[in-house]
């Protein structure tokens, strides 16, 4: 990925992943109480920046690890 996409991709990807994960975990932990949207939004907006910053460090590592795994599966050194 080049240019601006390199910076936009982690933000968009983590926004989608954190949306689903915080929604699921909030439902599991609280059910659906009257203040569900507030509780979920609080979890989402706390977790998303942490996930986005973490992604900037994790994505290059994940690419390298993925490359090594694929090479091992395909029998390449």
PDB file with SEQRES, HELIX, SHEET and CRYST1 records, atoms N, CA, C and O in Angstrom:
SEQRES   1 A   77  UNK UNK UNK UNK UNK UNK UNK UNK UNK UNK UNK UNK UNK          
SEQRES   2 A   77  UNK UNK UNK UNK UNK UNK UNK UNK UNK UNK UNK UNK UNK          
SEQRES   3 A   77  UNK UNK UNK UNK UNK UNK UNK UNK UNK UNK UNK UNK UNK          
SEQRES   4 A   77  UNK UNK UNK UNK UNK UNK UNK UNK UNK UNK UNK UNK UNK          
SEQRES   5 A   77  UNK UNK UNK UNK UNK UNK UNK UNK UNK UNK UNK UNK UNK          
SEQRES   6 A   77  UNK UNK UNK UNK UNK UNK UNK UNK UNK UNK UNK UNK              
HELIX    1 AA1 UNK A    5  UNK A   30  1                                  26    
HELIX    2 AA2 UNK A   36  UNK A   74  1                                  39    
CRYST1    1.000    1.000    1.000  90.00  90.00  90.00 P 1           1          
ATOM      1  N   UNK A   1       0.836  -1.170   0.000  1.00  0.00           N  
ATOM      2  CA  UNK A   1       0.000   0.000   0.000  1.00  0.00           C  
ATOM      3  C   UNK A   1       0.885   1.238   0.000  1.00  0.00           C  
ATOM      4  O   UNK A   1       1.908   1.295   0.681  1.00  0.00           O  
ATOM      5  N   UNK A   2       0.468   2.216  -0.773  1.00  0.00           N  
ATOM      6  CA  UNK A   2       1.291   3.418  -0.900  1.00  0.00           C  
ATOM      7  C   UNK A   2       0.536   4.663  -0.469  1.00  0.00           C  
ATOM      8  O   UNK A   2      -0.689   4.668  -0.355  1.00  0.00           O  
ATOM      9  N   UNK A   3       1.294   5.702  -0.237  1.00  0.00           N  
ATOM     10  CA  UNK A   3       0.727   7.013   0.008  1.00  0.00           C  
ATOM     11  C   UNK A   3      -0.240   7.064   1.170  1.00  0.00           C  
ATOM     12  O   UNK A   3      -0.019   6.463   2.221  1.00  0.00           O  
ATOM     13  N   UNK A   4      -1.308   7.794   0.955  1.00  0.00           N  
ATOM     14  CA  UNK A   4      -2.303   8.023   2.007  1.00  0.00           C  
ATOM     15  C   UNK A   4      -3.002   6.747   2.436  1.00  0.00           C  
ATOM     16  O   UNK A   4      -3.403   6.619   3.593  1.00  0.00           O  
ATOM     17  N   UNK A   5      -3.152   5.809   1.527  1.00  0.00           N  
ATOM     18  CA  UNK A   5      -3.834   4.550   1.853  1.00  0.00           C  
ATOM     19  C   UNK A   5      -3.141   3.827   2.997  1.00  0.00           C  
ATOM     20  O   UNK A   5      -3.790   3.145   3.791  1.00  0.00           O  
ATOM     21  N   UNK A   6      -1.833   3.974   3.083  1.00  0.00           N  
ATOM     22  CA  UNK A   6      -1.057   3.330   4.145  1.00  0.00           C  
ATOM     23  C   UNK A   6      -1.482   3.823   5.525  1.00  0.00           C  
ATOM     24  O   UNK A   6      -1.372   3.088   6.507  1.00  0.00           O  
ATOM     25  N   UNK A   7      -1.964   5.057   5.603  1.00  0.00           N  
ATOM     26  CA  UNK A   7      -2.390   5.628   6.873  1.00  0.00           C  
ATOM     27  C   UNK A   7      -3.895   5.497   7.096  1.00  0.00           C  
ATOM     28  O   UNK A   7      -4.348   5.408   8.238  1.00  0.00           O  
ATOM     29  N   UNK A   8      -4.663   5.485   6.025  1.00  0.00           N  
ATOM     30  CA  UNK A   8      -6.118   5.410   6.128  1.00  0.00           C  
ATOM     31  C   UNK A   8      -6.584   3.985   6.400  1.00  0.00           C  
ATOM     32  O   UNK A   8      -7.509   3.774   7.184  1.00  0.00           O  
ATOM     33  N   UNK A   9      -5.951   3.011   5.759  1.00  0.00           N  
ATOM     34  CA  UNK A   9      -6.363   1.614   5.902  1.00  0.00           C  
ATOM     35  C   UNK A   9      -6.444   1.146   7.356  1.00  0.00           C  
ATOM     36  O   UNK A   9      -7.473   0.588   7.736  1.00  0.00           O  
ATOM     37  N   UNK A  10      -5.415   1.342   8.190  1.00  0.00           N  
ATOM     38  CA  UNK A  10      -5.524   0.864   9.577  1.00  0.00           C  
ATOM     39  C   UNK A  10      -6.664   1.520  10.350  1.00  0.00           C  
ATOM     40  O   UNK A  10      -7.291   0.877  11.192  1.00  0.00           O  
ATOM     41  N   UNK A  11      -6.934   2.778  10.075  1.00  0.00           N  
ATOM     42  CA  UNK A  11      -8.009   3.475  10.776  1.00  0.00           C  
ATOM     43  C   UNK A  11      -9.362   2.895  10.386  1.00  0.00           C  
ATOM     44  O   UNK A  11     -10.205   2.646  11.247  1.00  0.00           O  
ATOM     45  N   UNK A  12      -9.568   2.682   9.093  1.00  0.00           N  
ATOM     46  CA  UNK A  12     -10.846   2.131   8.621  1.00  0.00           C  
ATOM     47  C   UNK A  12     -11.006   0.683   9.077  1.00  0.00           C  
ATOM     48  O   UNK A  12     -12.074   0.301   9.555  1.00  0.00           O  
ATOM     49  N   UNK A  13      -9.974  -0.111   8.937  1.00  0.00           N  
ATOM     50  CA  UNK A  13     -10.051  -1.522   9.318  1.00  0.00           C  
ATOM     51  C   UNK A  13     -10.321  -1.673  10.809  1.00  0.00           C  
ATOM     52  O   UNK A  13     -11.173  -2.469  11.204  1.00  0.00           O  
ATOM     53  N   UNK A  14      -9.618  -0.932  11.629  1.00  0.00           N  
ATOM     54  CA  UNK A  14      -9.844  -1.044  13.069  1.00  0.00           C  
ATOM     55  C   UNK A  14     -11.207  -0.502  13.462  1.00  0.00           C  
ATOM     56  O   UNK A  14     -11.813  -1.009  14.405  1.00  0.00           O  
ATOM     57  N   UNK A  15     -11.706   0.509  12.770  1.00  0.00           N  
ATOM     58  CA  UNK A  15     -13.046   1.028  13.075  1.00  0.00           C  
ATOM     59  C   UNK A  15     -14.090  -0.073  12.892  1.00  0.00           C  
ATOM     60  O   UNK A  15     -14.984  -0.232  13.723  1.00  0.00           O  
ATOM     61  N   UNK A  16     -13.971  -0.826  11.808  1.00  0.00           N  
ATOM     62  CA  UNK A  16     -14.932  -1.898  11.543  1.00  0.00           C  
ATOM     63  C   UNK A  16     -14.781  -3.048  12.540  1.00  0.00           C  
ATOM     64  O   UNK A  16     -15.776  -3.569  13.044  1.00  0.00           O  
ATOM     65  N   UNK A  17     -13.559  -3.438  12.819  1.00  0.00           N  
ATOM     66  CA  UNK A  17     -13.328  -4.559  13.725  1.00  0.00           C  
ATOM     67  C   UNK A  17     -13.746  -4.205  15.151  1.00  0.00           C  
ATOM     68  O   UNK A  17     -14.388  -5.008  15.828  1.00  0.00           O  
ATOM     69  N   UNK A  18     -13.388  -3.017  15.602  1.00  0.00           N  
ATOM     70  CA  UNK A  18     -13.741  -2.601  16.957  1.00  0.00           C  
ATOM     71  C   UNK A  18     -15.255  -2.449  17.086  1.00  0.00           C  
ATOM     72  O   UNK A  18     -15.816  -2.737  18.143  1.00  0.00           O  
ATOM     73  N   UNK A  19     -15.919  -1.999  16.025  1.00  0.00           N  
ATOM     74  CA  UNK A  19     -17.380  -1.897  16.033  1.00  0.00           C  
ATOM     75  C   UNK A  19     -17.996  -3.242  16.384  1.00  0.00           C  
ATOM     76  O   UNK A  19     -18.822  -3.337  17.291  1.00  0.00           O  
ATOM     77  N   UNK A  20     -17.593  -4.276  15.664  1.00  0.00           N  
ATOM     78  CA  UNK A  20     -18.169  -5.609  15.857  1.00  0.00           C  
ATOM     79  C   UNK A  20     -17.784  -6.182  17.221  1.00  0.00           C  
ATOM     80  O   UNK A  20     -18.636  -6.707  17.938  1.00  0.00           O  
ATOM     81  N   UNK A  21     -16.514  -6.085  17.577  1.00  0.00           N  
ATOM     82  CA  UNK A  21     -16.044  -6.701  18.817  1.00  0.00           C  
ATOM     83  C   UNK A  21     -16.656  -6.021  20.042  1.00  0.00           C  
ATOM     84  O   UNK A  21     -17.124  -6.702  20.954  1.00  0.00           O  
ATOM     85  N   UNK A  22     -16.657  -4.689  20.073  1.00  0.00           N  
ATOM     86  CA  UNK A  22     -17.228  -4.010  21.236  1.00  0.00           C  
ATOM     87  C   UNK A  22     -18.731  -4.240  21.325  1.00  0.00           C  
ATOM     88  O   UNK A  22     -19.274  -4.353  22.424  1.00  0.00           O  
ATOM     89  N   UNK A  23     -19.405  -4.311  20.188  1.00  0.00           N  
ATOM     90  CA  UNK A  23     -20.840  -4.594  20.192  1.00  0.00           C  
ATOM     91  C   UNK A  23     -21.103  -5.968  20.804  1.00  0.00           C  
ATOM     92  O   UNK A  23     -21.952  -6.111  21.683  1.00  0.00           O  
ATOM     93  N   UNK A  24     -20.374  -6.965  20.337  1.00  0.00           N  
ATOM     94  CA  UNK A  24     -20.545  -8.329  20.828  1.00  0.00           C  
ATOM     95  C   UNK A  24     -20.209  -8.435  22.318  1.00  0.00           C  
ATOM     96  O   UNK A  24     -20.978  -9.018  23.083  1.00  0.00           O  
ATOM     97  N   UNK A  25     -19.090  -7.888  22.728  1.00  0.00           N  
ATOM     98  CA  UNK A  25     -18.670  -8.002  24.122  1.00  0.00           C  
ATOM     99  C   UNK A  25     -19.607  -7.224  25.038  1.00  0.00           C  
ATOM    100  O   UNK A  25     -19.885  -7.669  26.152  1.00  0.00           O  
ATOM    101  N   UNK A  26     -20.093  -6.084  24.596  1.00  0.00           N  
ATOM    102  CA  UNK A  26     -21.040  -5.318  25.405  1.00  0.00           C  
ATOM    103  C   UNK A  26     -22.336  -6.089  25.579  1.00  0.00           C  
ATOM    104  O   UNK A  26     -22.894  -6.116  26.677  1.00  0.00           O  
ATOM    105  N   UNK A  27     -22.826  -6.717  24.517  1.00  0.00           N  
ATOM    106  CA  UNK A  27     -24.046  -7.529  24.626  1.00  0.00           C  
ATOM    107  C   UNK A  27     -23.823  -8.713  25.559  1.00  0.00           C  
ATOM    108  O   UNK A  27     -24.676  -9.015  26.394  1.00  0.00           O  
ATOM    109  N   UNK A  28     -22.684  -9.384  25.422  1.00  0.00           N  
ATOM    110  CA  UNK A  28     -22.387 -10.539  26.282  1.00  0.00           C  
ATOM    111  C   UNK A  28     -22.308 -10.114  27.746  1.00  0.00           C  
ATOM    112  O   UNK A  28     -22.844 -10.795  28.619  1.00  0.00           O  
ATOM    113  N   UNK A  29     -21.647  -9.002  28.015  1.00  0.00           N  
ATOM    114  CA  UNK A  29     -21.436  -8.579  29.396  1.00  0.00           C  
ATOM    115  C   UNK A  29     -22.662  -7.929  30.037  1.00  0.00           C  
ATOM    116  O   UNK A  29     -22.914  -8.121  31.227  1.00  0.00           O  
ATOM    117  N   UNK A  30     -23.425  -7.161  29.255  1.00  0.00           N  
ATOM    118  CA  UNK A  30     -24.511  -6.381  29.837  1.00  0.00           C  
ATOM    119  C   UNK A  30     -25.897  -6.803  29.395  1.00  0.00           C  
ATOM    120  O   UNK A  30     -26.884  -6.399  30.009  1.00  0.00           O  
ATOM    121  N   UNK A  31     -25.998  -7.603  28.350  1.00  0.00           N  
ATOM    122  CA  UNK A  31     -27.299  -7.835  27.738  1.00  0.00           C  
ATOM    123  C   UNK A  31     -27.642  -6.580  26.942  1.00  0.00           C  
ATOM    124  O   UNK A  31     -26.762  -5.952  26.353  1.00  0.00           O  
ATOM    125  N   UNK A  32     -28.924  -6.219  26.926  1.00  0.00           N  
ATOM    126  CA  UNK A  32     -29.323  -4.990  26.227  1.00  0.00           C  
ATOM    127  C   UNK A  32     -30.131  -4.121  27.205  1.00  0.00           C  
ATOM    128  O   UNK A  32     -31.354  -4.037  27.101  1.00  0.00           O  
ATOM    129  N   UNK A  33     -29.434  -3.477  28.155  1.00  0.00           N  
ATOM    130  CA  UNK A  33     -30.123  -2.618  29.115  1.00  0.00           C  
ATOM    131  C   UNK A  33     -30.565  -1.310  28.452  1.00  0.00           C  
ATOM    132  O   UNK A  33     -30.191  -1.051  27.308  1.00  0.00           O  
ATOM    133  N   UNK A  34     -31.341  -0.494  29.135  1.00  0.00           N  
ATOM    134  CA  UNK A  34     -31.802   0.771  28.552  1.00  0.00           C  
ATOM    135  C   UNK A  34     -30.670   1.696  28.099  1.00  0.00           C  
ATOM    136  O   UNK A  34     -30.822   2.438  27.129  1.00  0.00           O  
ATOM    137  N   UNK A  35     -29.547   1.651  28.799  1.00  0.00           N  
ATOM    138  CA  UNK A  35     -28.421   2.521  28.417  1.00  0.00           C  
ATOM    139  C   UNK A  35     -27.398   1.783  27.551  1.00  0.00           C  
ATOM    140  O   UNK A  35     -26.219   2.135  27.536  1.00  0.00           O  
ATOM    141  N   UNK A  36     -27.859   0.756  26.830  1.00  0.00           N  
ATOM    142  CA  UNK A  36     -26.953  -0.055  26.016  1.00  0.00           C  
ATOM    143  C   UNK A  36     -26.138   0.787  25.031  1.00  0.00           C  
ATOM    144  O   UNK A  36     -24.920   0.632  24.951  1.00  0.00           O  
ATOM    145  N   UNK A  37     -26.796   1.674  24.284  1.00  0.00           N  
ATOM    146  CA  UNK A  37     -26.071   2.463  23.287  1.00  0.00           C  
ATOM    147  C   UNK A  37     -24.978   3.301  23.929  1.00  0.00           C  
ATOM    148  O   UNK A  37     -23.888   3.425  23.371  1.00  0.00           O  
ATOM    149  N   UNK A  38     -25.248   3.868  25.077  1.00  0.00           N  
ATOM    150  CA  UNK A  38     -24.238   4.668  25.778  1.00  0.00           C  
ATOM    151  C   UNK A  38     -23.065   3.785  26.198  1.00  0.00           C  
ATOM    152  O   UNK A  38     -21.909   4.158  25.995  1.00  0.00           O  
ATOM    153  N   UNK A  39     -23.346   2.626  26.777  1.00  0.00           N  
ATOM    154  CA  UNK A  39     -22.289   1.718  27.230  1.00  0.00           C  
ATOM    155  C   UNK A  39     -21.460   1.202  26.047  1.00  0.00           C  
ATOM    156  O   UNK A  39     -20.234   1.120  26.125  1.00  0.00           O  
ATOM    157  N   UNK A  40     -22.142   0.861  24.963  1.00  0.00           N  
ATOM    158  CA  UNK A  40     -21.423   0.381  23.789  1.00  0.00           C  
ATOM    159  C   UNK A  40     -20.566   1.495  23.187  1.00  0.00           C  
ATOM    160  O   UNK A  40     -19.401   1.265  22.864  1.00  0.00           O  
ATOM    161  N   UNK A  41     -21.125   2.696  23.033  1.00  0.00           N  
ATOM    162  CA  UNK A  41     -20.378   3.820  22.457  1.00  0.00           C  
ATOM    163  C   UNK A  41     -19.158   4.154  23.298  1.00  0.00           C  
ATOM    164  O   UNK A  41     -18.098   4.468  22.757  1.00  0.00           O  
ATOM    165  N   UNK A  42     -19.298   4.089  24.613  1.00  0.00           N  
ATOM    166  CA  UNK A  42     -18.165   4.358  25.500  1.00  0.00           C  
ATOM    167  C   UNK A  42     -17.038   3.354  25.247  1.00  0.00           C  
ATOM    168  O   UNK A  42     -15.870   3.731  25.155  1.00  0.00           O  
ATOM    169  N   UNK A  43     -17.397   2.076  25.136  1.00  0.00           N  
ATOM    170  CA  UNK A  43     -16.402   1.039  24.862  1.00  0.00           C  
ATOM    171  C   UNK A  43     -15.780   1.233  23.485  1.00  0.00           C  
ATOM    172  O   UNK A  43     -14.566   1.107  23.324  1.00  0.00           O  
ATOM    173  N   UNK A  44     -16.608   1.540  22.498  1.00  0.00           N  
ATOM    174  CA  UNK A  44     -16.119   1.713  21.128  1.00  0.00           C  
ATOM    175  C   UNK A  44     -15.121   2.865  21.029  1.00  0.00           C  
ATOM    176  O   UNK A  44     -14.029   2.697  20.487  1.00  0.00           O  
ATOM    177  N   UNK A  45     -15.489   4.018  21.545  1.00  0.00           N  
ATOM    178  CA  UNK A  45     -14.629   5.192  21.385  1.00  0.00           C  
ATOM    179  C   UNK A  45     -13.400   5.156  22.281  1.00  0.00           C  
ATOM    180  O   UNK A  45     -12.456   5.917  22.067  1.00  0.00           O  
ATOM    181  N   UNK A  46     -13.398   4.289  23.274  1.00  0.00           N  
ATOM    182  CA  UNK A  46     -12.189   4.067  24.055  1.00  0.00           C  
ATOM    183  C   UNK A  46     -11.260   3.090  23.334  1.00  0.00           C  
ATOM    184  O   UNK A  46     -10.046   3.287  23.304  1.00  0.00           O  
ATOM    185  N   UNK A  47     -11.836   2.044  22.760  1.00  0.00           N  
ATOM    186  CA  UNK A  47     -11.033   0.989  22.137  1.00  0.00           C  
ATOM    187  C   UNK A  47     -10.508   1.351  20.755  1.00  0.00           C  
ATOM    188  O   UNK A  47      -9.411   0.930  20.387  1.00  0.00           O  
ATOM    189  N   UNK A  48     -11.261   2.117  19.990  1.00  0.00           N  
ATOM    190  CA  UNK A  48     -10.869   2.382  18.605  1.00  0.00           C  
ATOM    191  C   UNK A  48      -9.520   3.087  18.476  1.00  0.00           C  
ATOM    192  O   UNK A  48      -8.689   2.625  17.695  1.00  0.00           O  
ATOM    193  N   UNK A  49      -9.259   4.162  19.187  1.00  0.00           N  
ATOM    194  CA  UNK A  49      -7.938   4.789  19.040  1.00  0.00           C  
ATOM    195  C   UNK A  49      -6.790   3.859  19.438  1.00  0.00           C  
ATOM    196  O   UNK A  49      -5.720   3.878  18.829  1.00  0.00           O  
ATOM    197  N   UNK A  50      -7.027   3.052  20.461  1.00  0.00           N  
ATOM    198  CA  UNK A  50      -5.989   2.100  20.888  1.00  0.00           C  
ATOM    199  C   UNK A  50      -5.734   1.094  19.767  1.00  0.00           C  
ATOM    200  O   UNK A  50      -4.582   0.790  19.454  1.00  0.00           O  
ATOM    201  N   UNK A  51      -6.791   0.584  19.170  1.00  0.00           N  
ATOM    202  CA  UNK A  51      -6.651  -0.382  18.081  1.00  0.00           C  
ATOM    203  C   UNK A  51      -5.990   0.251  16.857  1.00  0.00           C  
ATOM    204  O   UNK A  51      -5.147  -0.376  16.216  1.00  0.00           O  
ATOM    205  N   UNK A  52      -6.365   1.485  16.531  1.00  0.00           N  
ATOM    206  CA  UNK A  52      -5.801   2.144  15.350  1.00  0.00           C  
ATOM    207  C   UNK A  52      -4.299   2.364  15.515  1.00  0.00           C  
ATOM    208  O   UNK A  52      -3.530   2.088  14.594  1.00  0.00           O  
ATOM    209  N   UNK A  53      -3.881   2.852  16.666  1.00  0.00           N  
ATOM    210  CA  UNK A  53      -2.449   3.068  16.907  1.00  0.00           C  
ATOM    211  C   UNK A  53      -1.716   1.735  16.904  1.00  0.00           C  
ATOM    212  O   UNK A  53      -0.631   1.619  16.335  1.00  0.00           O  
ATOM    213  N   UNK A  54      -2.302   0.736  17.535  1.00  0.00           N  
ATOM    214  CA  UNK A  54      -1.678  -0.593  17.565  1.00  0.00           C  
ATOM    215  C   UNK A  54      -1.525  -1.166  16.163  1.00  0.00           C  
ATOM    216  O   UNK A  54      -0.540  -1.845  15.873  1.00  0.00           O  
ATOM    217  N   UNK A  55      -2.485  -0.899  15.301  1.00  0.00           N  
ATOM    218  CA  UNK A  55      -2.453  -1.435  13.937  1.00  0.00           C  
ATOM    219  C   UNK A  55      -1.256  -0.915  13.154  1.00  0.00           C  
ATOM    220  O   UNK A  55      -0.689  -1.640  12.337  1.00  0.00           O  
ATOM    221  N   UNK A  56      -0.866   0.330  13.392  1.00  0.00           N  
ATOM    222  CA  UNK A  56       0.293   0.875  12.678  1.00  0.00           C  
ATOM    223  C   UNK A  56       1.553   0.068  12.965  1.00  0.00           C  
ATOM    224  O   UNK A  56       2.440  -0.034  12.118  1.00  0.00           O  
ATOM    225  N   UNK A  57       1.627  -0.504  14.160  1.00  0.00           N  
ATOM    226  CA  UNK A  57       2.782  -1.328  14.515  1.00  0.00           C  
ATOM    227  C   UNK A  57       2.559  -2.792  14.151  1.00  0.00           C  
ATOM    228  O   UNK A  57       3.505  -3.489  13.783  1.00  0.00           O  
ATOM    229  N   UNK A  58       1.321  -3.261  14.252  1.00  0.00           N  
ATOM    230  CA  UNK A  58       1.037  -4.679  14.043  1.00  0.00           C  
ATOM    231  C   UNK A  58       0.995  -5.071  12.573  1.00  0.00           C  
ATOM    232  O   UNK A  58       1.406  -6.178  12.227  1.00  0.00           O  
ATOM    233  N   UNK A  59       0.516  -4.205  11.707  1.00  0.00           N  
ATOM    234  CA  UNK A  59       0.357  -4.569  10.291  1.00  0.00           C  
ATOM    235  C   UNK A  59       1.686  -4.955   9.636  1.00  0.00           C  
ATOM    236  O   UNK A  59       1.732  -5.980   8.956  1.00  0.00           O  
ATOM    237  N   UNK A  60       2.767  -4.191   9.806  1.00  0.00           N  
ATOM    238  CA  UNK A  60       4.027  -4.639   9.184  1.00  0.00           C  
ATOM    239  C   UNK A  60       4.514  -5.985   9.729  1.00  0.00           C  
ATOM    240  O   UNK A  60       5.030  -6.811   8.976  1.00  0.00           O  
ATOM    241  N   UNK A  61       4.353  -6.199  11.014  1.00  0.00           N  
ATOM    242  CA  UNK A  61       4.762  -7.470  11.616  1.00  0.00           C  
ATOM    243  C   UNK A  61       3.889  -8.600  11.067  1.00  0.00           C  
ATOM    244  O   UNK A  61       4.399  -9.663  10.716  1.00  0.00           O  
ATOM    245  N   UNK A  62       2.580  -8.374  10.994  1.00  0.00           N  
ATOM    246  CA  UNK A  62       1.660  -9.391  10.474  1.00  0.00           C  
ATOM    247  C   UNK A  62       1.985  -9.740   9.023  1.00  0.00           C  
ATOM    248  O   UNK A  62       1.889 -10.900   8.624  1.00  0.00           O  
ATOM    249  N   UNK A  63       2.367  -8.733   8.237  1.00  0.00           N  
ATOM    250  CA  UNK A  63       2.744  -9.011   6.836  1.00  0.00           C  
ATOM    251  C   UNK A  63       3.972  -9.907   6.763  1.00  0.00           C  
ATOM    252  O   UNK A  63       4.012 -10.849   5.972  1.00  0.00           O  
ATOM    253  N   UNK A  64       4.981  -9.611   7.592  1.00  0.00           N  
ATOM    254  CA  UNK A  64       6.199 -10.429   7.590  1.00  0.00           C  
ATOM    255  C   UNK A  64       5.899 -11.857   8.043  1.00  0.00           C  
ATOM    256  O   UNK A  64       6.354 -12.815   7.418  1.00  0.00           O  
ATOM    257  N   UNK A  65       5.145 -11.998   9.114  1.00  0.00           N  
ATOM    258  CA  UNK A  65       4.802 -13.327   9.631  1.00  0.00           C  
ATOM    259  C   UNK A  65       3.991 -14.100   8.598  1.00  0.00           C  
ATOM    260  O   UNK A  65       4.231 -15.287   8.377  1.00  0.00           O  
ATOM    261  N   UNK A  66       3.038 -13.432   7.969  1.00  0.00           N  
ATOM    262  CA  UNK A  66       2.230 -14.074   6.926  1.00  0.00           C  
ATOM    263  C   UNK A  66       3.111 -14.545   5.784  1.00  0.00           C  
ATOM    264  O   UNK A  66       2.940 -15.659   5.289  1.00  0.00           O  
ATOM    265  N   UNK A  67       4.054 -13.711   5.360  1.00  0.00           N  
ATOM    266  CA  UNK A  67       4.968 -14.093   4.293  1.00  0.00           C  
ATOM    267  C   UNK A  67       5.778 -15.328   4.651  1.00  0.00           C  
ATOM    268  O   UNK A  67       5.992 -16.204   3.813  1.00  0.00           O  
ATOM    269  N   UNK A  68       6.229 -15.396   5.899  1.00  0.00           N  
ATOM    270  CA  UNK A  68       7.009 -16.557   6.341  1.00  0.00           C  
ATOM    271  C   UNK A  68       6.150 -17.816   6.404  1.00  0.00           C  
ATOM    272  O   UNK A  68       6.599 -18.898   6.025  1.00  0.00           O  
ATOM    273  N   UNK A  69       4.930 -17.676   6.876  1.00  0.00           N  
ATOM    274  CA  UNK A  69       4.035 -18.832   6.948  1.00  0.00           C  
ATOM    275  C   UNK A  69       3.720 -19.360   5.552  1.00  0.00           C  
ATOM    276  O   UNK A  69       3.759 -20.567   5.311  1.00  0.00           O  
ATOM    277  N   UNK A  70       3.410 -18.453   4.646  1.00  0.00           N  
ATOM    278  CA  UNK A  70       3.099 -18.858   3.264  1.00  0.00           C  
ATOM    279  C   UNK A  70       4.320 -19.516   2.624  1.00  0.00           C  
ATOM    280  O   UNK A  70       4.191 -20.529   1.936  1.00  0.00           O  
ATOM    281  N   UNK A  71       5.489 -18.949   2.846  1.00  0.00           N  
ATOM    282  CA  UNK A  71       6.714 -19.538   2.287  1.00  0.00           C  
ATOM    283  C   UNK A  71       6.944 -20.930   2.849  1.00  0.00           C  
ATOM    284  O   UNK A  71       7.356 -21.829   2.116  1.00  0.00           O  
ATOM    285  N   UNK A  72       6.682 -21.125   4.149  1.00  0.00           N  
ATOM    286  CA  UNK A  72       6.871 -22.437   4.758  1.00  0.00           C  
ATOM    287  C   UNK A  72       5.866 -23.441   4.188  1.00  0.00           C  
ATOM    288  O   UNK A  72       6.210 -24.597   3.944  1.00  0.00           O  
ATOM    289  N   UNK A  73       4.632 -22.997   3.979  1.00  0.00           N  
ATOM    290  CA  UNK A  73       3.602 -23.882   3.420  1.00  0.00           C  
ATOM    291  C   UNK A  73       3.964 -24.288   1.996  1.00  0.00           C  
ATOM    292  O   UNK A  73       3.768 -25.436   1.599  1.00  0.00           O  
ATOM    293  N   UNK A  74       4.492 -23.340   1.236  1.00  0.00           N  
ATOM    294  CA  UNK A  74       4.839 -23.605  -0.156  1.00  0.00           C  
ATOM    295  C   UNK A  74       6.206 -24.247  -0.311  1.00  0.00           C  
ATOM    296  O   UNK A  74       6.614 -24.571  -1.426  1.00  0.00           O  
ATOM    297  N   UNK A  75       6.930 -24.437   0.809  1.00  0.00           N  
ATOM    298  CA  UNK A  75       8.225 -25.088   0.769  1.00  0.00           C  
ATOM    299  C   UNK A  75       9.356 -24.211   0.268  1.00  0.00           C  
ATOM    300  O   UNK A  75      10.371 -24.721  -0.207  1.00  0.00           O  
ATOM    301  N   UNK A  76       9.198 -22.905   0.366  1.00  0.00           N  
ATOM    302  CA  UNK A  76      10.253 -21.986  -0.067  1.00  0.00           C  
ATOM    303  C   UNK A  76      11.102 -21.602   1.140  1.00  0.00           C  
ATOM    304  O   UNK A  76      10.596 -21.522   2.259  1.00  0.00           O  
ATOM    305  N   UNK A  77      12.376 -21.369   0.915  1.00  0.00           N  
ATOM    306  CA  UNK A  77      13.267 -20.996   2.032  1.00  0.00           C  
ATOM    307  C   UNK A  77      12.972 -19.609   2.565  1.00  0.00           C  
ATOM    308  O   UNK A  77      13.632 -19.154   3.499  1.00  0.00           O  
TER     309      UNK A  77                                                      
END                                                                             
